[in-house]
Amino acid sequence: MTQAMASAEGSETPATRHAIDARDLRNALGCFSTGVTVITALAPDGRNVGLTANSFSSVSLNPPLVLWSLVKRSTSLTAFQDATHFAVNVLGRDQEHIASHFARTSADKFAGIDWIAGLGGAPLLNGVLAQFQCRNAFRHDGGDHMIFIGAVEAYCHGPGEPLLYSRGQYGSFLPGA
């Protein structure tokens, strides 16, 4: 049993708890499976920016709002903060190569990628499971991350299974398993 589990069971009080180990906390958070997205935007200087993120979530249906977060040390932070719009491209289970491509540092992440310009110029990746085109509505400080809230202005989706991420690995959903 980890230290955090002992605390949850009441064997420790808040006054006797030890500092949270960041690596162990990350491992615990990794037990929660998420979908995999590529967030894209057109920076004010005309550059396309994009990155793989699993921090995507719906916030509200009325008004339609979604969120995602970006670590503050990211070289793309300013571009996303200053963009008028961003797009959330939800990847299908056969698109792990796209997730890996956008997770790496590259001078031009869009080289060899099939895309079209969406609202505000945000790149929309072709062949993804779903897309949300969002106005960059709000930003909030979230510790070592910046939380972006987008007002959904357009969306689309199609059939297929999502690409999932859990415990540092990509996977897929097996219905009925």
C-alpha positions as CSV (number, residue, x, y, z in Angstrom):
1,M,0.0,0.0,0.0
2,T,1.4,3.4,-0.9
3,Q,1.6,6.3,1.5
4,A,-1.3,8.1,-0.2
5,M,-3.5,5.0,0.3
6,A,-2.7,4.9,4.0
7,S,-3.7,8.6,4.2
8,A,-7.0,7.8,2.4
9,E,-7.8,5.1,4.9
10,G,-7.4,7.4,7.8
11,S,-4.2,6.0,9.4
12,E,-2.6,9.5,9.0
13,T,-4.0,12.9,9.7
14,P,-3.3,16.0,7.6
15,A,-0.8,17.1,10.2
16,T,1.2,13.9,9.9
17,R,1.1,13.5,6.1
18,H,4.3,13.6,4.2
19,A,5.0,15.7,1.1
20,I,3.4,14.3,-2.0
21,D,5.9,12.6,-4.3
22,A,5.3,14.1,-7.8
23,R,6.4,11.0,-9.7
24,D,4.2,8.7,-7.6
25,L,1.2,11.2,-8.0
26,R,1.8,11.1,-11.7
27,N,1.7,7.3,-11.6
28,A,-1.6,7.4,-9.6
29,L,-3.1,9.9,-12.1
30,G,-2.0,7.6,-14.9
31,C,-4.5,5.0,-13.7
32,F,-7.3,7.2,-15.1
33,S,-7.6,6.4,-18.8
34,T,-8.2,9.3,-21.1
35,G,-8.7,9.9,-24.8
36,V,-5.9,11.4,-26.9
37,T,-6.2,14.7,-28.8
38,V,-4.1,16.9,-30.9
39,I,-4.7,20.6,-30.0
40,T,-4.0,23.0,-32.8
41,A,-4.0,26.7,-33.4
42,L,-2.9,29.4,-35.8
43,A,-0.5,31.7,-33.9
44,P,-0.8,35.5,-34.5
45,D,2.6,35.3,-36.4
46,G,1.1,32.9,-38.9
47,R,2.7,29.7,-37.6
48,N,0.6,26.6,-37.1
49,V,1.1,25.1,-33.7
50,G,0.0,21.7,-32.4
51,L,0.6,19.3,-29.6
52,T,-0.7,16.0,-28.2
53,A,-2.8,16.4,-25.1
54,N,-4.9,14.0,-22.9
55,S,-6.0,16.8,-20.6
56,F,-9.2,17.5,-22.7
57,S,-12.6,17.5,-21.0
58,S,-16.1,18.9,-21.5
59,V,-17.2,21.6,-19.2
60,S,-20.7,22.6,-20.1
61,L,-23.4,21.9,-22.8
62,N,-25.1,25.2,-22.3
63,P,-23.1,27.2,-23.2
64,P,-21.0,24.6,-25.0
65,L,-17.5,24.8,-23.3
66,V,-14.5,22.5,-23.3
67,L,-11.1,22.7,-21.6
68,W,-7.6,21.5,-21.9
69,S,-4.4,22.4,-20.1
70,L,-0.8,23.1,-21.2
71,V,2.3,23.0,-19.1
72,K,3.6,26.5,-18.6
73,R,7.1,25.7,-19.7
74,S,5.8,24.7,-23.2
75,T,7.4,26.7,-26.1
76,S,3.9,26.8,-27.6
77,L,2.2,28.5,-24.6
78,T,2.3,32.1,-25.9
79,A,1.0,31.0,-29.3
80,F,-2.0,29.2,-27.8
81,Q,-2.6,32.1,-25.4
82,D,-2.6,34.7,-28.2
83,A,-4.6,32.6,-30.8
84,T,-8.2,33.6,-31.3
85,H,-9.3,29.9,-31.8
86,F,-8.0,26.4,-31.2
87,A,-9.1,23.1,-32.5
88,V,-9.4,19.8,-30.5
89,N,-8.8,16.8,-32.8
90,V,-9.8,13.6,-31.1
91,L,-7.7,10.7,-32.4
92,G,-9.0,7.2,-33.3
93,R,-7.3,4.0,-32.2
94,D,-5.4,3.7,-35.5
95,Q,-3.8,7.2,-35.1
96,E,-1.1,6.5,-32.5
97,H,1.5,7.6,-35.1
98,I,-0.2,11.1,-35.2
99,A,-0.2,11.3,-31.4
100,S,3.5,10.4,-31.3
101,H,4.2,12.9,-34.2
102,F,2.7,15.8,-32.3
103,A,4.2,14.8,-29.0
104,R,7.7,15.4,-30.4
105,T,9.5,18.7,-30.9
106,S,9.8,19.6,-34.6
107,A,10.4,22.7,-36.6
108,D,7.2,22.0,-38.7
109,K,4.8,19.6,-37.0
110,F,2.4,19.9,-39.9
111,A,4.9,18.6,-42.6
112,G,3.4,15.5,-44.1
113,I,0.1,15.9,-42.1
114,D,-3.2,16.2,-44.0
115,W,-5.1,19.2,-42.7
116,I,-7.4,22.1,-43.6
117,A,-7.8,25.5,-41.9
118,G,-10.8,25.8,-39.6
119,L,-12.2,28.7,-37.6
120,G,-9.6,31.3,-36.8
121,G,-7.2,29.4,-39.0
122,A,-6.8,26.6,-36.5
123,P,-5.6,23.4,-38.4
124,L,-8.2,20.6,-38.6
125,L,-6.6,17.2,-39.0
126,N,-8.2,15.0,-41.6
127,G,-9.5,11.6,-40.7
128,V,-9.8,12.1,-36.9
129,L,-12.7,10.7,-34.8
130,A,-14.1,14.1,-33.7
131,Q,-13.2,17.8,-33.9
132,F,-14.2,20.8,-31.8
133,Q,-13.5,24.3,-33.2
134,C,-13.3,26.6,-30.3
135,R,-13.0,30.3,-29.6
136,N,-10.3,30.9,-27.0
137,A,-12.7,32.1,-24.3
138,F,-11.0,31.9,-21.0
139,R,-7.6,31.0,-19.4
140,H,-7.0,30.1,-15.8
141,D,-3.8,29.6,-13.8
142,G,-3.6,25.9,-12.8
143,G,-0.3,25.6,-10.9
144,D,2.3,24.5,-13.4
145,H,-0.3,24.4,-16.2
146,M,-2.4,27.0,-18.0
147,I,-6.1,25.9,-18.3
148,F,-7.7,26.9,-21.6
149,I,-11.5,27.0,-21.8
150,G,-12.9,27.1,-25.3
151,A,-16.4,28.1,-26.5
152,V,-17.4,25.4,-29.0
153,E,-18.4,27.2,-32.2
154,A,-18.4,24.1,-34.5
155,Y,-17.9,20.4,-34.2
156,C,-18.1,17.1,-36.1
157,H,-17.7,13.4,-35.3
158,G,-17.8,10.1,-37.0
159,P,-17.7,6.4,-36.4
160,G,-14.7,4.6,-34.9
161,E,-13.0,3.7,-31.7
162,P,-11.0,6.3,-29.7
163,L,-7.3,6.1,-29.0
164,L,-6.8,5.9,-25.3
165,Y,-3.9,6.7,-23.0
166,S,-3.3,5.0,-19.6
167,R,-0.2,4.4,-17.4
168,G,2.0,5.9,-20.1
169,Q,0.8,3.7,-22.9
170,Y,-1.6,4.0,-25.8
171,G,-4.4,1.5,-26.1
172,S,-8.0,1.1,-27.2
173,F,-11.4,0.3,-25.8
174,L,-12.6,-3.2,-26.2
175,P,-16.5,-3.2,-26.0
176,G,-17.8,-6.0,-23.8
177,A,-14.4,-7.0,-22.6
